[in-house]
Amino acid sequence: HLSVMHGNPFSLFFRERGRQPPFTMSSALFIAVGIITIALSSAVDCPKDCSCSINTVKCQGYSSVPQEFPDVSGIQIFDLSNNNLTALYRTDFVNFTNVQKLYLNGNSISTIENGTFSALSNLTFLNISSNKLEQIEDGVFCNLTELSVLSLRDNYLTHLSLDVFHNLPKLTYLYLGFNRLNSLHSSFNSLPALRELHLDNNSLTSVPSNIFNCTPGLTNLRLNLNRISNISDYSFSNLTNIKSINLDYNRIQLITAYAFEIRHQDKNTVLECKIEYFSIIGNILSYVPGALNDLVYVAHLDISDNNIQTIKPGSFYRLKNLRYLRISEMPLLSRIEPEAFNGLNLRDLFMTRNPMLKELPANLLQNMGELRTVLLNNNGLLTLPQNLCNWQQLSNVMLDDNDFICSCGIQWLKTYAGWGTYQTIQHTKTLKCHNRGHVENYLIKNFDFDSLLCTKAQVATKSRVLAGLIAATFTLLTVCLIVFLVRYRKRLIFRYRQFKYRRHTDSAFTIEPKYSDLSTNGDLHADMTTTKDKTNLLT
């Protein structure tokens, strides 16, 4: 219409004088007639119960693929979702060679004939989710060399054949969640461009070693909501670019030592796993797996809702890049060792809903310069050490719904003035405590801690500690002395006997002469013992 407008004498008249032509009723009427004409022509060309635009067609209520299009060359997006299709045949899309996106989701498709999509050489997106597929024959997706997204979610697939995804060199996103897959084979061996793989909500029981050897570009892997019981050695080998793994809500009891080991052809070359997001919520781990320390690039780690009872020292000592750690909803977690978080520099710590967790060690979160969020609400904490962390640097703190005892150990919560934000100050004013054996709760800000004689108690505690140190030192010295005597008793006895014998022999030969010792002839030495006599005496 603009070309018509610019080509008429009226517009040329104004344009020659440097002015735009005025918008008249005649031009508006001309434009409206043009729009109505295009709409009517589209309506005439579009089959019944279909809506058509420039390059998009959407049809409803069909039990077979509609073919009544005068010109299908312009169709690039073909939407057949939520129809009544039950099967697809090789002749269905022969004429739709320019289609780039095909929506078949929400039908009742149970069979797809081999070669159905072979004419769709320009297809980049294919959605067959929410159908009734139980199996897919090899070659169904053959010749889809431009396909980058394939969704088979929410079907009844129980297994995948070896070559089902053969000749899909550009496939980047593959969605297989909400099926009934019970095992993994080498179906992914021919997908060099694959970046994202969803296998969630299936019936998988294991992750075989080396299963992803031919998908080195994989960055996102979802295996949550399966029945996996253990992660064996080299399950994720050759995934040098993996960024995210989700194993939530499986039955995992064991992650072996080399589960995240990256093997290289050159044995002298060391490759590190580059996982940045790892989640293993809702499994049955009884301890923090040592293999997690191989995730040296991980920034987000969630081990919540497991059967872990104790977090031991060094559980995360190699995770220097970890910023988000969540340890929540642990029904059996009762102890966190003093050096459990050594080596970490967290930003956010979520440790909530652990009913058996009664105390936290002092200095547990010290030396974390980036720490900003500490959530400790809904635990079973009876007390809270003031030197747990540097509270002044925190912007988000939650301590409510614990079992704080009104004792000297939490008195600082009433008097501390170093909270980092106004919200935290207001939050601490709502904290409550209770006396042992009593149900009634008191606001900590109103509780009379002077009645507990906390200062005297602290002095008495220091005196008891000093007395204990002295007693321990004395006991240690006594034990050392006893050990020394027991170990060297024979040598000491021998030395003592030598000493006693020497005293005896020296006194035997240095006796002062007396008159009674004189011989009958008056010679003092006449009757003294000779050297031979001494030898006999010694013998």
DATA-V333291 format. One record per backbone hydrogen bond with DSSP energy under -0.5 kcal/mol. NH is the residue of the N-H (numbers start at 1). CO is the residue of the C=O. E is the energy in kcal/mol with one decimal. If there is no record, write none. Layout:
nh = {NH;NH}
co = {CO;CO}
e = {E;E}
//
This chain:
nh = {5;6;7;8;8;12;13;14;15;16;17;17;18;19;24;28;29;30;31;32;33;34;35;36;37;38;39;40;41;42;43;44;45;46;50;51;53;57;58;59;60;69;70;75;76;76;77;78;78;79;79;80;80;82;83;84;86;88;92;94;96;97;99;100;101;102;103;104;104;106;107;108;110;111;113;116;117;118;120;121;122;123;124;125;126;127;128;128;130;131;132;134;139;140;142;144;145;147;148;149;150;151;152;152;154;155;156;158;164;166;168;168;171;172;173;174;175;176;176;178;179;180;182;189;191;194;195;196;197;198;199;199;201;202;203;205;207;208;210;211;213;215;218;219;220;221;222;223;223;225;227;229;231;232;232;234;235;236;237;239;240;241;242;243;244;245;246;247;247;249;251;253;254;256;259;261;262;263;267;269;270;271;271;276;277;278;279;280;282;283;284;289;292;293;294;295;296;297;298;299;300;301;302;303;305;307;309;311;312;314;315;316;317;319;320;321;322;323;324;325;325;326;327;329;331;334;335;337;340;342;344;345;347;348;349;350;351;351;353;355;357;358;358;363;364;365;366;368;369;371;372;373;374;375;376;376;378;379;380;380;382;383;388;389;391;393;394;395;396;398;403;405;406;407;410;411;413;414;415;416;420;425;426;427;428;429;430;431;433;434;435;438;442;444;446;447;447;449;451;452;453;454;457;458;459;460;461;462;463;464;465;466;467;468;469;470;471;472;473;474;475;476;477;478;479;480;481;482;483;484;485;486;487;488;489;492;493;494;495;496;497;498;499;500;501;502;503;504;505;506;507;508;509;510;517;518;519;522;524;526;528;534;535;536;537;538;539}
co = {1;2;3;4;5;8;9;10;11;12;13;14;15;14;22;24;25;26;27;28;29;30;31;32;33;34;35;36;37;38;39;40;41;42;47;58;56;77;51;79;49;67;45;72;55;74;55;76;101;57;77;78;103;105;80;62;63;111;89;91;93;95;96;76;76;125;78;102;127;129;104;85;86;86;88;113;140;115;117;119;97;120;100;100;149;102;126;151;153;154;109;110;163;137;139;141;143;144;124;124;173;126;150;175;177;178;133;134;161;163;165;190;168;148;148;196;150;174;198;200;201;157;158;186;188;191;172;172;220;174;197;222;224;225;181;182;230;206;234;208;210;212;215;195;195;244;197;221;246;248;204;205;254;207;230;258;232;259;234;236;238;216;239;219;219;277;221;245;279;281;228;229;229;231;256;258;271;261;265;266;268;262;269;243;243;300;245;302;304;280;252;287;289;290;291;292;294;273;295;276;276;324;278;326;328;285;286;335;310;339;312;340;314;316;318;296;319;299;299;323;348;301;350;352;329;309;309;311;337;339;341;322;323;323;373;325;349;375;377;353;354;334;356;387;361;388;363;365;367;368;347;347;396;349;374;398;400;376;354;357;358;358;385;386;389;390;391;372;372;374;381;382;434;405;407;408;410;411;411;412;391;421;422;423;424;425;427;428;442;404;440;435;433;431;443;443;444;447;448;449;450;449;453;454;455;456;457;458;459;460;461;462;463;464;465;466;467;468;469;470;471;472;473;474;475;476;477;478;479;480;481;482;483;484;486;488;489;490;491;492;493;494;495;496;497;498;499;500;501;502;503;504;505;507;514;515;523;519;522;523;525;530;531;532;533;534;535}
e = {-2.5;-2.9;-1.2;-0.9;-0.6;-1.8;-2.1;-1.3;-2.4;-2.1;-0.6;-0.5;-1.7;-2.7;-0.8;-1.9;-2.4;-2.1;-2.2;-2.4;-2.2;-1.8;-2.3;-2.4;-2.2;-2.2;-2.5;-2.6;-2.4;-2.3;-2.4;-2.2;-1.9;-1.8;-1.4;-3.0;-2.6;-2.6;-2.4;-2.1;-2.2;-2.6;-0.5;-1.3;-2.6;-0.6;-2.3;-0.5;-2.8;-3.3;-0.6;-0.7;-2.6;-2.4;-0.5;-3.0;-0.6;-1.8;-1.7;-0.7;-0.7;-1.0;-1.2;-3.1;-2.3;-2.3;-2.4;-0.6;-3.0;-1.6;-0.5;-2.4;-2.5;-0.9;-2.6;-1.7;-0.7;-1.0;-1.7;-1.6;-0.6;-1.4;-2.8;-2.0;-2.1;-2.3;-0.6;-2.8;-2.3;-0.7;-2.3;-0.6;-0.6;-1.5;-1.4;-1.4;-1.7;-1.2;-2.3;-1.9;-2.4;-2.3;-0.5;-3.2;-2.0;-0.5;-2.4;-1.1;-1.1;-1.6;-0.6;-0.6;-1.4;-2.2;-2.7;-2.5;-2.4;-0.6;-2.6;-1.9;-0.6;-2.5;-1.5;-1.3;-1.2;-1.2;-2.7;-2.4;-2.6;-2.3;-0.6;-2.8;-1.9;-0.6;-2.5;-0.7;-0.6;-0.5;-2.5;-1.4;-1.4;-1.5;-1.8;-2.8;-2.3;-2.5;-2.3;-0.6;-3.0;-3.0;-2.5;-1.7;-2.3;-0.5;-0.6;-2.5;-1.4;-1.4;-1.2;-1.4;-1.6;-0.8;-1.0;-2.5;-2.3;-2.3;-2.1;-0.5;-3.1;-3.8;-2.4;-2.8;-1.0;-2.4;-1.6;-1.3;-0.6;-0.7;-0.8;-1.9;-0.5;-0.6;-0.6;-2.6;-2.6;-2.5;-1.8;-2.7;-1.5;-0.5;-1.6;-0.6;-1.4;-1.7;-2.0;-1.9;-1.7;-0.6;-1.5;-2.5;-2.2;-2.4;-1.8;-2.0;-2.5;-1.5;-0.9;-1.9;-0.7;-1.7;-1.3;-0.7;-0.9;-1.9;-1.9;-0.6;-1.1;-2.0;-2.6;-0.5;-2.2;-2.1;-3.2;-2.2;-0.8;-2.4;-1.6;-2.4;-1.9;-1.2;-1.9;-0.6;-2.7;-3.0;-2.4;-2.6;-0.6;-2.7;-1.3;-0.5;-1.8;-0.6;-0.9;-1.2;-1.2;-2.6;-1.1;-0.5;-0.6;-1.3;-2.8;-2.2;-2.5;-2.6;-0.6;-3.3;-2.1;-0.5;-1.0;-1.1;-2.9;-0.8;-1.3;-0.6;-1.2;-1.2;-1.2;-2.2;-2.0;-1.7;-1.2;-2.6;-2.0;-1.8;-1.5;-0.9;-1.5;-1.7;-1.1;-2.8;-0.7;-1.8;-2.4;-2.1;-2.6;-1.0;-1.7;-1.0;-2.5;-1.9;-0.6;-2.2;-3.3;-2.4;-1.3;-1.0;-0.6;-1.2;-0.7;-1.5;-1.6;-0.7;-2.5;-2.1;-2.2;-3.1;-2.4;-2.3;-2.4;-2.5;-2.3;-2.5;-2.8;-2.4;-2.2;-2.3;-2.5;-2.5;-2.4;-2.5;-2.5;-2.4;-2.4;-2.4;-2.5;-2.4;-2.4;-2.3;-2.6;-2.3;-2.5;-2.5;-2.4;-2.2;-0.7;-2.3;-2.6;-2.4;-2.4;-2.3;-2.4;-2.2;-2.5;-2.5;-2.5;-2.4;-1.8;-1.7;-2.6;-2.5;-1.8;-1.4;-1.2;-0.5;-1.6;-1.4;-1.3;-1.9;-0.5;-0.7;-0.7;-2.3;-2.2;-2.3;-2.7;-3.0;-2.4}
//
